[in-house]
């Protein structure tokens, strides 16, 4: 079989691919209620995962980059 390769000891914590609405609110400096309102309105890019909302990191990053350009 092949060699098992692990992460380097100094790799740090794994990078999150999705955020909860609460984590998104904290990242953006918003209240939890406002973040949920913006998610439900489609302003913050999010998806339903069962009964929960998740915010994909890549889509959030792209949305924030678009805000910088005035999009």
Secondary structure as UniProt FT lines:
FT   TURN            9..10
FT   STRAND          18..19
FT   HELIX           21..28
FT   HELIX           32..41
FT   STRAND          47..49
FT   TURN            50..51
FT   STRAND          52..56
FT   HELIX           57..68
FT   TURN            69..70
//
